[in-house]
Amino acid sequence: MDVGGWLRGLGLGKYEAAFLDNGIGEAVLPHLTVEDLKEIGVATVGDRRMLLAAIAAFASPTSSEPIGPQLSTKAREVSAERRPITVMFCDLVGSTSLAAKLDAEDWRNLVNAYLDDASKAVTGFGGHVLKKLGDGLMALFGYPQAQENDAERAVRAALAIQRALAELNARRASGAPELSARIGLDSGPVVLDATGEVFGEAPNVAARVQALAEPSSVLVTANVQRQVAGLFVAEDKGLHELKGVPAPVALYRIMRASGAGRRGGQRALTPLADARRSLTSWRGAGSGRVPARASSCGSSASPGSASRGSSRSSARASARRRTPGPNSRRRNCCRIRLCTRSPNGAASVSATPTPPRANDSPTSKTHCS
């Protein structure tokens, strides 16, 4: 930048030599003060005011051209990320009236003690304190490191804050005003940028929920309740209209931890199936559909009963029993039993003689039952 040309453009070219003699260039120009202008010889008030106005316009350009190194579009996209988180808002109840009753220094110490205990509760359950807003705070669970049970840890941290506040009141002198806090929670997808700013619906909803909470209570939305069902005793507070939220929101007041090991009705592991029992049931179901067939050596099949030939393994075993060995004697049945069922439901068995085979020994014995 040509400082001399800039001065001549303002009609103040007479100060060009003073600017150059004092080493005032483009980098120093935005930091000049009234005292600096007096020192370099700008005597009149009008000239100083004109220079200060021009310097302010120079420091805050209205043109769309970027000044200095800028992040590329890809770098800006990488610096922000989308992720599901649980947002907590915690705020003291009636802080204005409490501050009026206490000395300013005592009030400061009390608020700092409360915020320290609340921050320890948040970080103790893996949360991140994003902001401390006067006598309240905003915390995130699921950032910068996400875990499966972010909502559960957020609720446990909220209950821990209420316990820490009760202990703080117990330590104070009798007759001193007690502190109470309201806590609101909501879960949902948000976008977080590199500066830690959160963009999304969840922070706004959590702030509205916190405003509706009763003193010394924890109020959560249905988004949180669905994730922690069974882990905490919750009171259904019904649907509520929240400012800026188009649909009514179901709210729940968390009373205490239930002591359950896992979520009731959710994430319960299914029992391992008994493979042997299932296989037996499958075979039995299949055998009930096998029609009546010829049987040998005293075995018979009837409709609706489990037959021995209902599975492949049983069939192979029967085949092995029927296969003659080198030293075995052939045993033949003389009859084939057929089981039929009459129209009145009674079962009858008929026997049909079979002629002996040509290679049967006349001395071989047959056994039929």
C-alpha positions, 0 to 999 in steps of 0.5 A, spaced: 500 500 500 502 506 498 501 511 504 503 517 501 498 516 495 492 514 500 494 521 504 493 525 498 487 521 496 484 524 503 487 531 501 492 530 507 498 529 503 502 535 507 503 529 512 506 524 507 513 526 510 511 525 517 508 518 516 514 516 512 519 519 517 516 515 523 515 509 519 508 508 518 506 503 513 500 499 512 501 494 518 502 500 523 496 504 520 490 500 523 493 501 530 494 509 530 491 513 536 489 520 537 496 521 541 500 518 535 497 523 530 499 528 535 506 526 536 507 526 529 505 533 528 497 532 526 495 538 529 488 540 528 482 536 530 479 536 524 485 532 520 486 527 526 478 526 526 479 525 518 485 520 519 481 516 524 475 515 520 479 513 514 483 508 518 477 505 521 474 504 514 481 501 512 481 496 518 474 494 516 474 494 508 467 493 505 469 490 499 468 482 498 476 481 497 479 477 502 485 480 506 490 475 508 491 468 508 484 464 508 482 457 509 480 453 503 473 451 502 475 444 503 479 446 509 473 449 512 469 443 511 474 439 515 474 444 520 467 442 522 464 435 523 457 433 524 455 428 530 450 426 535 451 429 542 447 430 548 447 437 551 446 439 558 444 446 560 445 447 568 443 454 571 442 456 578 435 458 580 434 465 583 441 468 582 439 475 582 435 475 589 441 471 592 446 476 589 442 481 593 443 478 599 450 476 599 456 480 599 459 481 592 465 477 594 462 472 598 457 471 592 463 470 587 466 465 591 460 461 592 458 461 585 465 459 583 465 453 588 458 451 585 461 451 578 467 447 580 463 442 583 459 442 577 465 441 572 468 436 576 461 432 575 461 433 568 468 431 566 468 425 571 463 422 567 467 424 560 463 430 558 466 436 556 464 443 559 463 448 553 461 454 556 460 457 563 455 462 562 455 467 569 452 462 574 450 456 569 454 452 564 453 448 558 456 441 557 457 436 551 457 429 552 459 425 545 465 431 544 470 431 543 470 423 544 464 419 542 461 413 546 456 409 546 452 411 552 453 418 552 446 420 554 446 415 560 453 419 562 450 425 561 444 424 566 448 421 571 453 427 571 446 431 572 444 427 578 451 428 581 451 436 580 444 436 584 448 431 589 454 436 589 449 442 590 446 439 596 453 437 599 455 445 598 449 447 602 450 442 607 457 445 608 455 452 609 452 456 615 445 455 618 441 460 615 444 462 609 440 462 603 441 455 599 443 454 592 438 450 587 439 448 580 435 446 574 438 442 569 435 440 562 438 435 557 437 433 549 440 429 544 440 430 537 445 431 531 449 437 531 455 440 527 461 443 531 466 447 528 473 448 530 472 454 534 467 449 539 461 452 536 455 448 536 450 448 530 443 444 531 436 444 534 439 440 540 442 446 544 436 450 543 431 445 546 436 443 552 436 451 554 428 451 553 427 444 557 432 447 563 428 453 563 421 449 564 425 444 570 423 445 577 428 447 582 433 441 584 431 437 578 433 434 572 428 434 566 430 430 559 427 430 552 424 423 549 430 423 545 434 422 552 429 418 555 429 413 549 436 411 550 436 411 558 430 407 559 430 402 565 436 405 568 433 411 571 426 412 575 423 417 570 416 421 571 412 422 565 411 430 565 407 430 558 407 434 552 410 441 552 410 447 547 417 449 546 419 456 543 422 455 536 420 448 536 414 446 531 412 440 535 410 439 542 416 435 546 415 430 551 419 431 557 421 426 563 423 428 570 429 424 572 428 422 579 434 417 581 438 411 578 434 405 578 440 400 579 438 396 573 444 393 569 442 394 563 436 398 559 429 395 560 427 392 554 433 395 550 439 392 548 438 385 552 442 380 549 437 374 546 439 367 550 443 362 546 438 357 542 439 350 545 441 347 538 440 340 540 432 342 543 431 346 536 434 340 532 429 335 536 423 340 535 425 340 527 425 333 526 419 332 530 415 337 526 418 334 520 416 327 521 409 329 523 408 330 515 411 324 513 405 319 510 404 312 512 410 307 509 412 300 509 416 298 515 420 292 516 422 288 522 416 290 527 417 297 525 411 301 523 409 308 521 402 311 523 400 318 521 402 324 526 407 320 530 415 321 529 418 315 525 425 313 525 426 315 518 425 322 519 432 324 518 438 323 514 442 320 520 436 315 522 436 313 514 443 312 514 443 308 521 437 304 518 441 302 512 447 300 515 443 295 520 440 292 513 446 291 510 449 284 511 456 283 513 460 277 510 458 273 516 451 275 517 445 271 516 440 274 512 434 276 516 427 277 512 421 279 514 415 275 511 410 281 512 409 288 510 405 292 515 400 297 513 397 302 517 391 305 515 385 309 518 378 308 517 373 314 517 371 313 524 378 315 526 380 308 528 387 305 526 387 298 523 393 294 521 393 289 515 398 284 513 400 281 506 404 275 505 410 276 501 413 270 497 420 268 499 426 270 495 430 265 490 436 266 494 433 265 501 436 259 505 430 254 506 433 253 513 433 260 515 429 263 520 424 269 520 422 273 525 416 277 525 412 281 530 
